[in-house]
Amino acid sequence: MSLTLLSAAEAITRLHEFDTIIDARTEAEFEEDHLPHAVNWPTLDNAQRIEIGTLYKQVNQFEAKKRGAAMAARNIASHIERHVIDLPKDWKPLTYCWRGGKRSGSLSLILDQIGFRVTLVQGGYKAFRAAMLLDFPAKVAPLKLQVVCGTTGSGKTRLLNALQQAGAQVLDLEALANHRSSVLGAIPGLPQPSQKHFDTLVWQALSQFDPTRPVFVESESKKVGNVAIPTVLVEHMRTSPCLNLTLPLPERVDLLMEDYDFFVQNPGYFCERLDILTVQRGKALVTQWKEKVMAGDVKAVVRQLLLEHYDPVYVQSMERNFTQFPQAPVLSPADHSIAAMEALAKTLI
C-alpha cells in the first residue's frame, strides 16, 4: 500500500503539493471551516452522522458501526463515481476528517486500493487548526505592514483595491470577514464566516505574501463585525508605520452614499440598523435620524453620523492604538473617485 501519513505541522507547509485536498467530514463541519482549497466529500452526511451518533448512544457501539459502515461505503462509492473515475493514476489527494481518522481513513483506504498515492493528515482538522494557530507568529513577524488610516468615508477600502489592482500586496480583512467593520458595516445577504474559517482565511492570505515587499492593510480594530482578528496580527498592525488618508467631508459623504447604496435603496433596513446606535447616541437622536431617512434625506443623516458619531472618537482612537499614527504621512487624493484612488496608489508603489 502507498498510503502516507502526514503530520499537521508538515501539512501546513505542503498543501500546494497535492492535486486535491479532501475533507471527509459532514457538510456542516466543512462549512464551519476547512483546509484551504479543500473539497467536501462527506463519508457521512449531516443527517447520517446524527443518526449513527444516536444509535451509538441509545443502542450500542457495534450496531452503530455496522450501520455507519454501510452508509459510508455507499457515500464513498458515490464520490468515486462522481469525482474519481476520470482521474489519472498519478493524481495525488490529501485527505482528512475531524480527529481520529475513521472517516478519512475509510475513504483513503479505498483510494489507496485503487492505486492512487494517498496522504492522510494525522490528527485531522483539529490538529491542522492547532498547527495553523501556532504558525501565525511566524507568518506575521516578518511582514512590513503599511497601515492605511483615515476617518470613515475617506476611501481606505477603495485605496486598498487600487493598490491590489496595481500589483501591491494587500491584506483586506474586511473582504475576508464579509463586513465593513463599522457598527453599520453588515452587508445585506452576505453572512460573515465563522471565527474558525476567518482565522483560516487570514492565515492563507498571510501565507501568500513576500516578506521582502510591503503589505498594505486597513487600520481595523480588534474585531471586524463578529469575528476577531488574530491577536498577534493586531499587535503587529498597531506598531507598524501608518498612512493617513484624508478627504473633505462632502467627498466622504458622497463616497458613503455610493458604497452604502443599499441603505439609500432600502430606508427601512437603514432605520433597523440605526437602532443599534440607540445605546450610544440616545433614543431621541436616533429617532430624529430615522425620521430624516424615511423622509428621503439620507445624505443629511450620513453627514450627521460622521460628525456626531464616527469622527469625534476616530483620531483619539488612532493615536491611542497605533503608535506610529502621529508620524503618518498625509495622503490627499484628488477626490473620492476610484480613478483618484488609482492615481494615488501608483505613487505608493
N, C-alpha and C positions, 0 to 999 in steps of 0.2 A: 504493500500500500504506500501511496505517496502523500498521505495526509500529514500536514505540518502544523505544529503548534507554535503560536507567536505570542510573546508576552505583550501586554498592553503598552508597556514602556517602549517597546520596539515598534508597535503598530502605529503610534503617533508620528513616527518618523518615516514610515514606509508605505503609507496609504497609496501613494502615487504608483507603486509597483504593481498594483492589482487591476485587472480588467473590470471587475465588478465587485462591489462591496455589498454583501447580502445580510440584511437584518432579518432574522428568523422569528422575531417576536410578533406580538399582535399589532394590529393597525393602531390601536390606542397608544401602546408603548412607543411605537415608531413616531407617531405624531407628536408626542411629548418631547422627544429628542432622539437623535440618531447620529451615527458617524457621518462625517462629511461625504457627500455624493452617494450615500447608501441607497439601495432599493429595498423595498419591503416584500419579502416572500414569507408570509406567516406559516409556521409549522402548525400552529393552532390559531384560529382567528379569535376575535373578541368573545363571541358567544361560546365557542368551544372551550376556551380557557376557563370561563366561568363554570361551564357545565362540568368539566373534569375536576376543577377545584372543589366544587360542591360534592361530587361523587367521592373524592378523596377524603373529605371531612365526614360525610354522612354515612358512607358505606365502608369502604376500606381502600387501602393503597393499591392492592393487587387489581381490583376491579377497575379502578381509575386508570391504571397503567394500560390495561388491555384496551379499554375504550379509547384512551388517548392515542395509543399506537395505531389503531385503525384510522382515526381521524387524521393523524399526522401523515400516515402512508398515502392516503388519498390526496391530501393537500400537496405533498411533495411531488407526487405523480403529476398533478396538475401544473405545478411550477415547471417541471421538466418539459412537459409537452408544450407549454406556452412560451418558455424563455430559453430552453437549453438545446432543443432538437437541432437547430441550425448552427450551433456554435462549433468552432474548430477545436481540435484536440489540445491545442496549446493555450486555450482560454484559462486564465488564472483567477479564480474567485477567492475572496476573503469572506469568511462567514463569522457571525457572532449571534448570541442571544442575550439573555439578561445576565446570568452569572455562572450557573452550573454547567452549561454547555449541552444539556439534553436536547433542546430543540434544534440548535445549530448543529449539534453532533449528529443527529439523525439525518439531516439534510446533507451534511458533509460526507457522511459515510456512503450514501447513495452516489453522490457526485464522484467520490473517490473510486468507487467500484466501477463506475463508467469508464474511468481512466483520466479524469482531469486532475491537475495539480492543485489541490485544495489546501488552503491555510485557514486555521481556526484561531480566533482570538481567545487566549486563556483568560478566564475570569469575565469574559463578555463585556457588555456595555458598561456595567458597573465599574470594572477595572479600568476600562478605557477612560471613563469620565474622571476617575481619581487621578490617573496619569496625566490627563489633559490639564486638570486644575493645577497640578504640581508644576506643569510646564509653563504656566502663564508668566512667572517672573523672568524666565529665560527668554521668552518671546518679547516681553515689554522692555527689559533693561537696556538693550542696545538701540532702541528706536530714538531717532532725532525728531521729536514731535514739534510741530508748529501749531499752536493752539489759536484758532480763529475766534476771537471775542467780538462782541458787538451787541448793542441793545436789540430788543425784539423788533423784527422787521427790517433789520439792517442788511439782510441778504446773505447771511452766513451759509445757508444751505445752497443758495444759488452760486456762491463763490466756490464752495467745495465741488459742486457739479462741474463748474467751468474748469477748475483745476484738474479734475479727473479726466475730463474730455481732452485737456491739453497734455495729458501724459504724466501728471504728477501722481504721487501715491497719496491716497485719501482713505481715511477711516471714517465712514459715515455711520455713526452709531444710531442716528435717528432712522435711517433707512433699514438697518438691521433690526431695529426694535419696532418698526411699523408705527411710529409715533413721532410727533413734532416737539416732544419734550415739555412744552409749557402745560399749564393746568388745562388749557383748552386744546391740547395737541392731539387728542384722539382722532383718528382718521376714520370716517364712516365706512362701515363694511369691511374694514381691514383689521382683523384681530391681531393682538400682539403675540409673539411667540412665547412659549413657556420660558421660565428663567433658565432652565437647563439648556434649551435649544438656543437661547440668546447667547449664553456662555460659549456654546459650540460655534456659533456663527462668528462671534468676536475672535475666538481662538483661530478659526480658519482664516479670517481676514488677516490677522497678525502674522500667520504662518507664511503668507504670500509676499510680505514686504521685504525689500532690500534694505538692510540696516545702514547702508552707507549713504542712502538718499533720505531727504526729509519726508515725513509723513504729516499731512495736514489733517487736523481733527477739530471739531467744534467744541467750544467751552461748555460742556454739559455739566449738570450737577451729578450727584451720585446715582440718580435714577433717571431713566427715560420712560416716562409713563409708569407702568407697573413692574418694569424689570430693572435690576440693579447692574451697574457697570462693575466689572471685576475690580476689587479694591486696589490691587497693585497697579492697574491701569489708571484709575482715578488719581492716585498719588503721583504717578509719573506725569500725568497731564498738568497737575497743579504746580509742579516745579519746573515746567518747560517754558521756553520762550513763547511769547504771545504776539498776536497781531490784532489791532483794534480797528474793526471795520465800522465805518460811520456813514450815515445817510441823514439828510434833513428830515424832519418829522413828516412833511407832506409826502415825501418819497416813500417813507416807511409805511405810512397808511395805505398808499396805493399798492405797494408790494403785498401787504397782508390781504387787501381786498382781492388780489389776484390769487394768492396762494391758498387762501381760505374761502374760495368761491362757494364751496358747499354751504357755508354759513349764510352767504348772500342769497343763494337759491332756496335755502330752507330755513327761514327765520324761526320757525317753531323749534327746530333742532338747536339753533343757536341759543335760544332762550333756555332750553333744557340744560345746555352746557354752562350757561351763565349762573345757574343755580348753585354750581359748585363753589362760586366765589362768595356766597352769602355769609359764611362764617368769617371770612377775612374782611369783606367790604361792607357788610351790613345789608339787611333786607331792603331798606329804603333805597339805597343807591342801586342795588341790583334790579329792583323793580323799575326804577327810572330807566336803566339801560334797556331792560326788556320792552318797556313801552316804546322807546325810540326805535328799537329793532322792528317791532311789529308795525310801526308807522312808516317803515321803509328807510329810516335814517341810520343805516348800518355803519356808514362811514364815520359819523359823529361818535358812535359807540366805540369803534375801533380806536379812534383818536383819544377818547377818554380812558380806555383801558391802558393805552400806552402811558399816558401822563399820570394817571392816578393809581395804576396797579403795577405795571411792569417796570417802568423807568425808575421810580423812587428807590428801589432796592437793588437795581442792577449793578451800578458802579461799586457800591459798597460791597456787594457780594463778590464781585470780581477781584477787588483789591484784597478782600479777606481770604479768598480761596485760591487765587492764582498769584503766586509770589512774584512773577515777572510781569504782571499786567501793568504796573505803573511805568515800566520802561517800554511798553509795546509801541512799535511804530504805528502811526495812524494811516489807515487806508481809506481813501475817499473816491469811490467810483463816480463816474460822471452822472449816473442816475441809477434807478433800481432795475433797469432792464437787464435781460440775460446778456445782450451784446456788451453792455458796460462791464458786467462781471467777467466776461470772456477776455476783454481787453485788460482788465486788472490782473486776471490770472496769468496772462503772458508775462507781466512784469515781475511776477513772483517766482517764476520757474528759471 
